[in-house]
Each structure stands twice: as C-alpha cells, then as structure tokens.
Amino acid sequence: MIKVLIADDEKEISEMLGVSLSRAGYSVLNALDGKTAIELTKREKPDIILLDLRFPKPGIDGIEVLTAIREFNKEVKVILTSGMGPEAKEVEKAQGLGVSKFLPKPLNIAELKETLREMTEDKH
C-alpha cells in the first residue's frame, strides 16, 4: 500500500484529505507541524509527502521541513501545496530542493488523486 504523509497545519484540511485518500486506497499519516512531519518521515518512510509551504510561527516552515528531509531522504516524492502561486520565491526555492509537483490551494481532490496515481503507477 502506498503511504502518504499529509503535512498541513490546518487540521480540518488534513483530516478531510486523509479520509479522501484512505478511501482511495492509500495509507495516510498526518502531521500538523513541521517537526512532526520530519519525525514521521524518518520513522514511517512515506512514499509521498503532501507538504504545505506555510506553517504558523513558532515552528519551522515547509522549506525548512523539506531541507531537513532532504538531508536523510533524497528519494521521497514531495507534492508542495500553498495558497501562493507557483511564481512565489518560496515555491521556487522549494522546487530547487526537489519538489515533484506543486498544487495550489485550495486543493482539487480529483487533481490530487490523479497526481498521486501518476506518481505511483509503478507501485500499484
């Protein structure tokens, strides 16, 4: 089963995505902050991380999470999500750290599922 980590500080969004992806046959983990996202990535080794770019301060943001994860896992696929457009400096910086895809918020569930399917075709 494909394991997806949802790293988003908005609990309602995280839970809604989790239910939707579980029903679609994915194993889902949730992290409501950056520190937990890093810990879960180390421990659970997800296949894909759905990473929000912004986490409220104090704490670490999506760029810092991605930088930390890339130190110990260069292979995990990361889908970056943000209310900012793909031209934002933060998004460009994240893409330089190896983001597989950028999806703008609010997320389109059908588009997310299609992206996950495309990214995992060889694993199904």
Contact map, one row per residue, 1 for C-alpha under 8 A:
1110000000000000000000001110000000000000000000000000000000000000000000000000000000000000000000000000000000000000000000000001
1111000000000000000000001110000000000000000001100000000000000000000000000000000000000000000000000000000000000000000000010011
1111100000000000000000000111100000000000000011110000000000000000000000000000000000000000000000000000000000000000000000000000
0111110000000000000000000111100000000000000001111100000000000000000000000000000000000000000000000000000000000000000000000000
0011111000000000000000000001111000001001100001011100000000000000000000000000000000000000000000000000000000000000000000000000
0001111100000100110000000001111000000000000000001110000000000000000000000000000000000000000000000000000000000000000000000000
0000111110000100000000000000011111001000000000001111000000000000000000000000000000000000000000000000000000000000000000000000
0000011111101100000000000000011110000000000000000111001000000000000000000000000000000000000000000000000000000000000000000000
0000001111100100000000000000001110000000000000000001001100000000000000000000000000000000000000000000000000000000000000000000
0000000111111100000000000000000100000000000000000000000000000000000000000000000000000000000000000000000000000000000000000000
0000000111111110000000000000000100000000000000000000000000000000000000000000000000000000000000000000000000000000000000000000
0000000001111111000000000000000000000000000000000000000000000000000000000000000000000000000000000000000000000000000000000000
0000000101111111100000000000000000000000000000000000000000000000000000000000000000000000000000000000000000000000000000000000
0000011111111111110000000000010100000000000000000000000000000000000000000000000000000000000000000000000000000000000000000000
0000000000111111111000000000010000000000000000000000000000000000000000000000000000000000000000000000000000000000000000000000
0000000000011111111100000000000000000000000000000000000000000000000000000000000000000000000000000000000000000000000000000000
0000010000001111111110000000000000000000000000000000000000000000000000000000000000000000000000000000000000001000000000000000
0000010000000111111111000001110000000000000000000000000000000000000000000000000000000000000000000000000000000000000000000000
0000000000000011111111100000000000000000000000000000000000000000000000000000000000000000000000000000000000000000000000000000
0000000000000001111111110000000000000000000000000000000000000000000000000000000000000000000000000000000000001000000000000000
0000000000000000111111111111000000000000000000000000000000000000000000000000000000000000000000000000000000000000100000000000
0000000000000000011111111111000000000000000000000000000000000000000000000000000000000000000000000000000000000000000000000000
0000000000000000001111111100000000000000000000000000000000000000000000000000000000000000000000000000000000000000000000000000
0000000000000000000111111100000000000000000000000000000000000000000000000000000000000000000000000000000000000000000000000000
1100000000000000000011111110000000000000000000000000000000000000000000000000000000000000000000000000000000000000000000000000
1111000000000000000011111111000000000000000000000000000000000000000000000000000000000000000000000000000000000000000000000000
1111000000000000000011001111100000000000000000000000000000000000000000000000000000000000000000000000000000000000000000000000
0011110000000000010011000111110000000000000000000000000000000000000000000000000000000000000000000000000000000000000000000000
0011110000000000010000000011111000000001000000000000000000000000000000000000000000000000000000000000000000000000000000000000
0000111100000110010000000001111100001000000000000000000000000000000000000000000000000000000000000000000000000000000000000000
0000111110000000000000000000111111011001000000000000000000000000000000000000000000000000000000000000000000000000000000000000
0000001111100100000000000000011111011000000000000000000000000000000000000000000000000000000000000000000000000000000000000000
0000001110000000000000000000001111111000000000000000001000110000000000000000000000000000000000000000000000000000000000000000
0000001000000000000000000000001111111100000000000000001000111100100000000000000000000000000000000000000000000000000000000000
0000000000000000000000000000000011111110000000000000000000110000100000000000000000000000000000000000000000000000000000000000
0000000000000000000000000000001111111111000000000000000000000000000000000000000000000000000000000000000000000000000000000000
0000101000000000000000000000011111111111100000000000000000000000100000000000000000000000000000000000000000000000000000000000
0000000000000000000000000000000001111111110000000000000000000000100110000000000000000000000000000000000000000000000000000000
0000000000000000000000000000000000111111111000000000000000000000000000000000000000000000000000000000000000000000000000000000
0000100000000000000000000000101000011111111110000000000000000000000000000000000000000000000000000000000000000000000000000000
0000100000000000000000000000000000001111111111000000000000000000000010000000000000000000000000000000000000000000000000000000
0000000000000000000000000000000000000111111110000000000000000000000000010000000000000000000000000000000000000000000000000000
0000000000000000000000000000000000000011111110000000000000000000000000000000000000000000000000000000000000000000000000000000
0000000000000000000000000000000000000001111111000000000000000000000000000000000000000000000000000000000000000000000000000000
0010000000000000000000000000000000000001111111100000000000000000000000000000000000000000000000000000000000000000000000000000
0111100000000000000000000000000000000000100111111000000000000000000000000001000000000000000000000000000000000000000000000000
0111000000000000000000000000000000000000000011111000000000000000000000000001100000000000000000000000000000000000000000000000
0011100000000000000000000000000000000000000001111100000000000000000000000001111000000000000000000000000000000000000000000000
0001111000000000000000000000000000000000000001111110000000000000000000000001111000000000000000000000000000000000000000000000
0001111100000000000000000000000000000000000000011111000000000000000000000000011110000000000000000000000000000000000000000000
0000011100000000000000000000000000000000000000001111100000000100000000000000011110000000000000000000000000000000000000000000
0000001110000000000000000000000000000000000000000111111000000100000000000000000111000000000000000000000000000000000000000000
0000000000000000000000000000000000000000000000000011111000001110000000000000000111000000011000000000000000000000000000000000
0000000000000000000000000000000000000000000000000001111100001100000000000000000001000000000000000000000000000000000000000000
0000000110000000000000000000000011000000000000000001111110111100000000000000000000000000000000000000000000000000000000000000
0000000010000000000000000000000000000000000000000000011111101000000000000000000000000000000000000000000000000000000000000000
0000000000000000000000000000000000000000000000000000001111111000000000000000000000000000000000000000000000000000000000000000
0000000000000000000000000000000000000000000000000000000111110000000000000000000000000000000000000000000000000000000000000000
0000000000000000000000000000000011100000000000000000001111111000000000000000000000000000000000000000000000000000000000000000
0000000000000000000000000000000011100000000000000000001011111101100000000000000000000000000000000000000000000000000000000000
0000000000000000000000000000000001000000000000000000111110111111100000000000000000000000000000000000000000000000000000000000
0000000000000000000000000000000001000000000000000011111000011111110000000000000000000000000000000000000000000000000000000000
0000000000000000000000000000000000000000000000000000100000001111111000000000000000000000010011000000000000000000000000000000
0000000000000000000000000000000000000000000000000000000000011111111100000000000000000000000000000000000000000000000000000000
0000000000000000000000000000000001101100000000000000000000011111111110000000000000000000000000000000000000000000000000000000
0000000000000000000000000000000000000000000000000000000000000111111111000000000000000000000001001000000000000000000000000000
0000000000000000000000000000000000000000000000000000000000000011111111100000000000000000000000001000000000000000000000000000
0000000000000000000000000000000000000100000000000000000000000001111111110000000000000000000000000000000000000000000000000000
0000000000000000000000000000000000000100100000000000000000000000111111111100000000000000000000000000000000000000000000000000
0000000000000000000000000000000000000000000000000000000000000000011111111100000000000000000000001000000000000000000000000000
0000000000000000000000000000000000000000000000000000000000000000001111111100000000000000000000000000000000000000000000000000
0000000000000000000000000000000000000000010000000000000000000000000111111100000000000000000000000000000000000000000000000000
0000000000000000000000000000000000000000000000000000000000000000000011111111000000000000000000000000000000000000000000000000
0000000000000000000000000000000000000000000000000000000000000000000011111111000000000000000000000000000000000000000000000000
0000000000000000000000000000000000000000000000000000000000000000000000001111100000000000000000000000000000000000000000000000
0000000000000000000000000000000000000000000001111000000000000000000000001111110000000000000000000000000000000000000000000000
0000000000000000000000000000000000000000000000111000000000000000000000000011111000000000000000000011000000000000000000000000
0000000000000000000000000000000000000000000000011110000000000000000000000001111100000000000000000111100000000000000000000000
0000000000000000000000000000000000000000000000011110000000000000000000000000111110000000000000000011111000000000000000000000
0000000000000000000000000000000000000000000000000111100000000000000000000000011111000000000001000011111000000000000000000000
0000000000000000000000000000000000000000000000000111100000000000000000000000001111100000000000000000011110100000000000000000
0000000000000000000000000000000000000000000000000001110000000000000000000000000111111000000000000000001110000000000000000000
0000000000000000000000000000000000000000000000000000000000000000000000000000000011111000000000000000000111000000000000000000
0000000000000000000000000000000000000000000000000000000000000000000000000000000001111101001000000000000110000000000000000000
0000000000000000000000000000000000000000000000000000000000000000000000000000000001111111001000000000000100000000000000000000
0000000000000000000000000000000000000000000000000000000000000000000000000000000000011111001100000000010100000000000000000000
0000000000000000000000000000000000000000000000000000000000000000000000000000000000001111101100000000000000000000000000000000
0000000000000000000000000000000000000000000000000000000000000000000000000000000000011111111100000000000000000000000000000000
0000000000000000000000000000000000000000000000000000000000000000000000000000000000000011111110000000000000000000000000000000
0000000000000000000000000000000000000000000000000000100000000010000000000000000000000001111111000000000000000000000000000000
0000000000000000000000000000000000000000000000000000100000000000000000000000000000011111111111100000000000000000000000000000
0000000000000000000000000000000000000000000000000000000000000000000000000000000000000111111111110000000000000000000000000000
0000000000000000000000000000000000000000000000000000000000000010000000000000000000000000111111111000000000000000000000000000
0000000000000000000000000000000000000000000000000000000000000010010000000000000100000000011111111110000000000000000000000000
0000000000000000000000000000000000000000000000000000000000000000000000000000000000000000001111111111000000000000000000000000
0000000000000000000000000000000000000000000000000000000000000000000000000000000000000000000111111110000000000000000000000000
0000000000000000000000000000000000000000000000000000000000000000011001000000000000000000000011111110000000000000000000000000
0000000000000000000000000000000000000000000000000000000000000000000000000000010000000000000001111111000000000000000000000000
0000000000000000000000000000000000000000000000000000000000000000000000000000111100000000000001111111110000000000000000000000
0000000000000000000000000000000000000000000000000000000000000000000000000000111100000000000000100111110000000000000000000000
0000000000000000000000000000000000000000000000000000000000000000000000000000011100000000000000000011111000000000000000000000
0000000000000000000000000000000000000000000000000000000000000000000000000000001110000100000000000011111100000000000000000000
0000000000000000000000000000000000000000000000000000000000000000000000000000001111000000000000000000111110100001000000000000
0000000000000000000000000000000000000000000000000000000000000000000000000000000011111100000000000000011111100000000000000000
0000000000000000000000000000000000000000000000000000000000000000000000000000000011110000000000000000001111110000000000000000
0000000000000000000000000000000000000000000000000000000000000000000000000000000000100000000000000000000111110000000000000000
0000000000000000000000000000000000000000000000000000000000000000000000000000000010000000000000000000001111111011000000000000
0000000000000000000000000000000000000000000000000000000000000000000000000000000000000000000000000000000011111111000000000000
0000000000000000100100000000000000000000000000000000000000000000000000000000000000000000000000000000000000111111100000000000
0000000000000000000000000000000000000000000000000000000000000000000000000000000000000000000000000000000000011111110000000000
0000000000000000000000000000000000000000000000000000000000000000000000000000000000000000000000000000000000111111111000000000
0000000000000000000000000000000000000000000000000000000000000000000000000000000000000000000000000000001000111111111100000000
0000000000000000000010000000000000000000000000000000000000000000000000000000000000000000000000000000000000001111111110000000
0000000000000000000000000000000000000000000000000000000000000000000000000000000000000000000000000000000000000111111111000000
0000000000000000000000000000000000000000000000000000000000000000000000000000000000000000000000000000000000000011111111100000
0000000000000000000000000000000000000000000000000000000000000000000000000000000000000000000000000000000000000001111111110000
0000000000000000000000000000000000000000000000000000000000000000000000000000000000000000000000000000000000000000111111111000
0000000000000000000000000000000000000000000000000000000000000000000000000000000000000000000000000000000000000000011111111000
0000000000000000000000000000000000000000000000000000000000000000000000000000000000000000000000000000000000000000001111111100
0100000000000000000000000000000000000000000000000000000000000000000000000000000000000000000000000000000000000000000111111111
0000000000000000000000000000000000000000000000000000000000000000000000000000000000000000000000000000000000000000000011111111
0000000000000000000000000000000000000000000000000000000000000000000000000000000000000000000000000000000000000000000000111111
0100000000000000000000000000000000000000000000000000000000000000000000000000000000000000000000000000000000000000000000011111
1100000000000000000000000000000000000000000000000000000000000000000000000000000000000000000000000000000000000000000000011111
